[in-house]
Amino acid sequence: MKNTKRFLVIAVMAIVVISLCATMFMSCDQEQDISIYLVPDKAEYTVGVCQLVQHVALDAATQGFVDALTEEMEAAGKKVTVDVQNASGDPAICSTIANKFVSSKYDLIMANATPALQAAANATLTIPVLGTSITEYGTALGVKDFTGTLGNNISGTSDCAPLDKQADMIFELIPTAKKVGILYCSSEANSKYQVEQVEKFIKQNHKDVTIVKKSFSDTNDLASVVSSFVGAVDAVYIPTDNTCANNAASINAILEPARIPVIAGEEGIAKGCGVATLSISYYDLGKVTGHMAAQILLGKNVALMPIEYASSTTYEYVASRCTALGITVPENYVAINE
């Protein structure tokens, strides 16, 4: 009996020791895992930029990134070469660009817009990747219960302006609106997120308003979808949608003659086809991303860096369209240069 008790005590102690050792080894493994994202110290670095498409907002973000990164690396006595590539709106080309950066062993990748980020995330699990012009990283990367830090080789900045305030703008500027159209590209994950949020805010605060939600899969059906708003809605909301931004002139050619005002998610779309926006500075957002990149190249671990956001937003309006439509603009709005 004594021998049995002694055996049980020894067995229990062994289990405790094994558990403690396992915990220590797991901790060491976790530290090892996170260390693989560190960039080795050297005199010269190469950074690749994958930009989804050329339009005002994304161009400004890329320029801000390059300016801030170059300035900070020069101040640290380091040289950095930035290779900027444009995917011409094609996610498949984003993948080709990202894979080229990885095979060339670039030190860091900046992904400008959601498809570019998704391509970079699929291309590498170790090279630091910074996104910019991304609305919501959990949605973009399929991360449930996203808390703000991904804990892997990906971080970056978000261009998400307060969507509840954008929804309220519709009724501040067009108080008689009873039917509101929402236009977005169904292939852009972050556009879907914004639409869901704005739709929710409108339903909560403007219960007598009918929402007419329309999406298009590519530019081939854009004109027919936009045309369906004519005679059916009093105003249209467009989120920060890259495809809409790249085709703002086409949207305007249909909605402006029909005297349908557009509230936009960002300045570029507002300038192209809208009357107003609550927007961030994409150049400043790019600078924040560039600062993060410099920190990573100089030794900071990307896995520990939370997603950063624009420090301020500005209510902006397009004076010519507001005047033509008889829209009274509050004093806190700033006119966009046309």
C-alpha positions as CSV (number, residue, x, y, z in Angstrom):
1,M,0.0,0.0,0.0
2,K,2.9,2.4,0.9
3,N,4.6,1.5,-2.3
4,T,1.4,2.4,-4.2
5,K,1.1,5.7,-2.5
6,R,4.8,6.5,-3.1
7,F,4.3,5.6,-6.8
8,L,1.3,7.9,-7.1
9,V,3.2,10.8,-5.5
10,I,6.1,10.3,-7.8
11,A,3.8,10.1,-10.8
12,V,2.0,13.3,-9.9
13,M,5.3,15.2,-9.4
14,A,6.5,13.9,-12.8
15,I,3.3,15.3,-14.4
16,V,3.8,18.6,-12.8
17,V,7.5,18.8,-13.9
18,I,6.6,17.8,-17.5
19,S,3.8,20.4,-17.6
20,L,6.2,23.2,-16.4
21,C,8.8,22.2,-18.9
22,A,6.2,22.1,-21.7
23,T,5.1,25.6,-20.7
24,M,8.6,26.8,-20.8
25,F,9.3,25.3,-24.2
26,M,6.0,26.7,-25.6
27,S,7.1,30.2,-24.3
28,C,10.5,29.7,-26.0
29,D,8.8,28.6,-29.2
30,Q,6.6,31.6,-29.2
31,E,9.6,33.9,-28.7
32,Q,11.3,32.1,-31.5
33,D,8.2,32.5,-33.8
34,I,8.0,36.2,-33.2
35,S,11.7,36.7,-33.8
36,I,11.5,35.5,-37.4
37,Y,9.7,38.8,-38.3
38,L,12.7,40.9,-37.4
39,V,14.7,42.6,-40.2
40,P,18.5,42.1,-39.9
41,D,20.5,45.3,-39.4
42,K,22.4,46.4,-42.5
43,A,23.4,49.6,-44.4
44,E,20.9,49.3,-47.3
45,Y,17.4,48.0,-47.5
46,T,14.9,47.3,-50.3
47,V,11.2,47.9,-49.9
48,G,8.5,46.9,-52.4
49,V,5.2,48.8,-52.8
50,C,2.3,47.0,-54.4
51,Q,-0.5,49.6,-55.2
52,L,-3.8,48.2,-56.5
53,V,-4.6,50.9,-59.0
54,Q,-3.7,54.5,-59.8
55,H,-6.1,57.0,-58.3
56,V,-5.9,60.1,-56.2
57,A,-6.2,58.5,-52.7
58,L,-3.9,55.6,-53.3
59,D,-1.3,57.7,-55.1
60,A,-1.3,60.1,-52.1
61,A,-0.8,57.3,-49.6
62,T,2.1,55.8,-51.6
63,Q,3.8,59.2,-51.9
64,G,3.4,59.9,-48.1
65,F,4.8,56.4,-47.4
66,V,7.9,57.0,-49.7
67,D,8.5,60.5,-48.3
68,A,8.4,59.5,-44.6
69,L,10.3,56.3,-45.0
70,T,13.1,57.9,-47.1
71,E,13.4,60.8,-44.7
72,E,13.6,58.7,-41.5
73,M,16.0,56.2,-43.0
74,E,18.4,58.9,-44.2
75,A,18.2,60.5,-40.7
76,A,19.3,57.1,-39.3
77,G,22.2,57.0,-41.7
78,K,20.7,54.1,-43.7
79,K,19.9,53.8,-47.4
80,V,16.5,52.5,-48.7
81,T,15.4,51.7,-52.2
82,V,11.7,51.7,-52.8
83,D,10.3,49.8,-55.7
84,V,6.8,51.0,-56.5
85,Q,4.6,48.7,-58.7
86,N,1.0,49.3,-59.8
87,A,-1.4,46.4,-60.5
88,S,-3.7,48.4,-62.8
89,G,-6.7,47.3,-60.7
90,D,-6.1,43.6,-61.2
91,P,-5.8,41.4,-58.0
92,A,-4.0,38.7,-60.1
93,I,-1.3,41.2,-60.9
94,C,-1.1,42.1,-57.2
95,S,-0.2,38.5,-56.6
96,T,2.5,38.5,-59.3
97,I,4.0,41.7,-57.9
98,A,4.0,40.4,-54.3
99,N,5.6,37.1,-55.3
100,K,8.3,39.0,-57.2
101,F,9.1,41.0,-54.1
102,V,9.3,37.8,-52.0
103,S,11.5,35.9,-54.6
104,S,13.8,39.0,-54.7
105,K,14.0,38.8,-50.9
106,Y,12.9,42.4,-50.3
107,D,13.1,43.5,-46.7
108,L,9.5,44.8,-46.4
109,I,6.4,45.0,-48.5
110,M,3.9,47.9,-48.4
111,A,0.5,46.8,-49.7
112,N,-1.7,49.7,-50.8
113,A,-5.4,48.6,-50.8
114,T,-7.1,45.4,-49.7
115,P,-6.4,43.1,-52.7
116,A,-2.7,44.1,-52.5
117,L,-2.7,43.3,-48.8
118,Q,-4.4,39.9,-49.5
119,A,-1.8,39.1,-52.2
120,A,1.1,40.0,-49.9
121,A,-0.3,38.0,-47.0
122,N,-0.6,34.9,-49.3
123,A,2.9,35.5,-50.7
124,T,4.9,35.5,-47.4
125,L,4.6,34.4,-43.8
126,T,7.9,36.0,-42.7
127,I,8.7,39.2,-44.6
128,P,7.1,42.2,-42.8
129,V,4.0,43.5,-44.6
130,L,2.4,46.8,-44.0
131,G,-1.0,47.7,-45.4
132,T,-2.4,51.1,-46.0
133,S,-5.8,52.3,-47.4
134,I,-7.3,49.3,-45.7
135,T,-10.7,49.8,-44.0
136,E,-10.8,46.9,-41.6
137,Y,-8.0,44.3,-41.3
138,G,-10.2,41.6,-39.7
139,T,-12.5,41.7,-42.8
140,A,-9.7,42.0,-45.3
141,L,-7.7,39.0,-43.9
142,G,-10.6,36.9,-42.6
143,V,-9.6,37.2,-38.9
144,K,-12.4,36.7,-36.5
145,D,-12.6,38.8,-33.3
146,F,-9.8,41.0,-34.5
147,T,-8.5,43.1,-31.6
148,G,-6.2,45.5,-33.4
149,T,-2.9,43.6,-33.5
150,L,-2.4,40.6,-35.8
151,G,0.7,39.3,-34.0
152,N,2.3,38.0,-37.2
153,N,4.2,39.6,-40.1
154,I,1.4,42.0,-40.9
155,S,0.4,45.4,-39.6
156,G,-0.3,48.8,-41.1
157,T,-2.8,51.7,-41.2
158,S,-6.6,52.0,-41.7
159,D,-8.4,54.6,-43.8
160,C,-11.7,54.0,-42.0
161,A,-13.4,57.4,-41.3
162,P,-16.3,57.4,-38.8
163,L,-19.0,55.6,-40.8
164,D,-21.8,56.7,-38.5
165,K,-20.9,60.3,-39.2
166,Q,-20.8,59.7,-42.9
167,A,-24.3,58.2,-42.7
168,D,-25.5,61.2,-40.9
169,M,-24.1,63.5,-43.5
170,I,-26.6,62.2,-46.1
171,F,-29.5,63.7,-44.1
172,E,-27.6,66.8,-42.9
173,L,-27.1,67.8,-46.5
174,I,-30.2,66.3,-48.1
175,P,-32.8,66.4,-45.3
176,T,-35.7,65.5,-47.6
177,A,-34.1,62.2,-48.6
178,K,-36.4,59.2,-48.2
179,K,-34.8,56.8,-50.5
180,V,-31.0,56.4,-50.3
181,G,-29.0,54.3,-52.8
182,I,-25.8,52.6,-51.8
183,L,-23.3,51.7,-54.5
184,Y,-20.2,49.4,-54.1
185,C,-18.1,46.8,-55.8
186,S,-19.0,43.3,-54.6
187,S,-15.5,42.0,-55.1
188,E,-14.0,44.4,-52.5
189,A,-14.3,43.0,-49.0
190,N,-13.8,46.3,-47.2
191,S,-16.5,47.9,-49.3
192,K,-18.9,45.3,-48.1
193,Y,-17.9,46.0,-44.5
194,Q,-18.5,49.8,-44.9
195,V,-21.9,49.2,-46.6
196,E,-23.0,46.9,-43.8
197,Q,-22.1,49.5,-41.1
198,V,-23.7,52.5,-42.9
199,E,-26.8,50.5,-43.7
200,K,-27.0,49.6,-40.0
201,F,-26.6,53.3,-38.9
202,I,-29.3,54.5,-41.3
203,K,-31.8,51.8,-40.2
204,Q,-31.1,52.7,-36.5
205,N,-31.4,56.5,-36.8
206,H,-33.6,57.0,-39.9
207,K,-36.3,54.4,-39.7
208,D,-38.5,56.0,-42.3
209,V,-35.8,55.8,-45.0
210,T,-35.7,53.2,-47.7
211,I,-32.3,51.8,-48.6
212,V,-31.7,50.8,-52.2
213,K,-28.5,48.8,-52.2
214,K,-26.8,48.0,-55.5
215,S,-23.5,46.2,-56.2
216,F,-21.5,45.5,-59.3
217,S,-18.9,42.8,-59.8
218,D,-16.7,44.7,-62.4
219,T,-16.7,47.7,-64.6
220,N,-18.7,46.0,-67.3
221,D,-22.0,46.3,-65.4
222,L,-21.2,49.5,-63.6
223,A,-23.1,51.8,-65.9
224,S,-26.3,49.7,-65.9
225,V,-26.2,49.5,-62.1
226,V,-25.7,53.2,-61.6
227,S,-28.4,54.0,-64.1
228,S,-30.9,52.0,-62.1
229,F,-30.7,54.7,-59.4
230,V,-32.1,57.3,-61.7
231,G,-35.7,58.0,-60.7
232,A,-35.4,55.5,-57.8
233,V,-33.5,57.4,-55.1
234,D,-33.0,60.8,-53.7
235,A,-29.2,60.4,-52.9
236,V,-26.5,57.9,-53.2
237,Y,-23.7,56.8,-50.8
238,I,-20.4,55.4,-52.1
239,P,-17.9,54.0,-49.6
240,T,-14.1,54.1,-50.0
241,D,-14.3,51.7,-52.9
242,N,-11.3,51.4,-55.2
243,T,-13.3,50.5,-58.3
244,C,-15.7,53.3,-57.8
245,A,-12.8,55.7,-57.2
246,N,-11.2,54.6,-60.5
247,N,-14.5,55.1,-62.3
248,A,-15.9,58.2,-60.6
249,A,-16.2,60.2,-63.9
250,S,-18.4,57.5,-65.4
251,I,-20.6,57.5,-62.3
252,N,-20.8,61.3,-62.4
253,A,-21.8,61.2,-66.1
254,I,-25.0,59.4,-65.1
255,L,-25.9,60.8,-61.6
256,E,-25.1,64.5,-62.0
257,P,-27.4,65.1,-65.0
258,A,-30.1,63.2,-63.0
259,R,-29.5,65.7,-60.1
260,I,-28.8,62.9,-57.7
261,P,-26.2,63.9,-55.0
262,V,-23.5,61.5,-53.9
263,I,-22.0,61.3,-50.4
264,A,-18.6,59.7,-50.7
265,G,-16.3,57.8,-48.4
266,E,-13.2,59.7,-49.4
267,E,-12.1,62.9,-51.1
268,G,-11.1,61.4,-54.5
269,I,-14.6,59.9,-55.1
270,A,-16.2,63.1,-53.8
271,K,-14.2,65.2,-56.2
272,G,-15.0,62.9,-59.1
273,C,-18.7,62.4,-58.6
274,G,-19.9,63.6,-55.2
275,V,-21.1,66.6,-53.3
276,A,-19.3,65.9,-49.9
277,T,-17.3,63.6,-47.8
278,L,-15.9,63.1,-44.3
279,S,-12.4,62.1,-45.3
280,I,-8.9,61.6,-44.0
281,S,-5.6,62.8,-45.6
282,Y,-4.3,59.8,-47.5
283,Y,-0.9,61.5,-47.8
284,D,-0.7,61.7,-44.0
285,L,-1.9,58.1,-43.7
286,G,0.9,57.1,-46.0
287,K,3.4,59.0,-43.8
288,V,2.2,57.1,-40.7
289,T,2.8,53.9,-42.7
290,G,6.2,55.0,-43.7
291,H,7.1,55.8,-40.1
292,M,6.0,52.3,-39.2
293,A,8.2,50.9,-42.0
294,A,11.2,52.8,-40.8
295,Q,10.7,51.5,-37.3
296,I,10.6,47.9,-38.6
297,L,13.7,48.3,-40.7
298,L,15.5,49.8,-37.7
299,G,14.7,46.9,-35.4
300,K,11.1,47.0,-34.2
301,N,9.1,43.8,-34.5
302,V,6.0,44.1,-36.8
303,A,4.2,41.4,-34.8
304,L,4.0,43.8,-31.8
305,M,2.7,46.8,-33.8
306,P,-1.1,47.5,-33.7
307,I,-3.0,48.9,-36.6
308,E,-2.8,52.7,-36.7
309,Y,-5.5,55.1,-37.8
310,A,-5.8,58.6,-39.2
311,S,-5.3,61.2,-36.6
312,S,-8.1,63.5,-37.9
313,T,-10.9,63.8,-40.4
314,T,-12.3,66.7,-42.3
315,Y,-15.8,67.5,-43.6
316,E,-15.3,68.5,-47.3
317,Y,-17.7,69.6,-50.1
318,V,-17.6,70.2,-53.8
319,A,-18.9,73.8,-54.2
320,S,-19.9,73.6,-57.8
321,R,-22.2,70.6,-57.4
322,C,-23.6,71.8,-54.1
323,T,-24.5,75.1,-55.7
324,A,-26.0,73.4,-58.7
325,L,-28.2,71.1,-56.5
326,G,-29.1,73.9,-54.1
327,I,-27.5,72.1,-51.1
328,T,-26.8,74.3,-48.1
329,V,-23.4,73.4,-46.7
330,P,-22.7,73.9,-42.9
331,E,-19.8,76.3,-42.0
332,N,-17.6,73.5,-40.7
333,Y,-17.2,72.0,-44.2
334,V,-14.1,72.8,-46.2
335,A,-14.3,73.3,-50.0
336,I,-12.4,70.7,-52.1
337,N,-10.1,72.2,-54.8
338,E,-11.8,71.5,-58.1
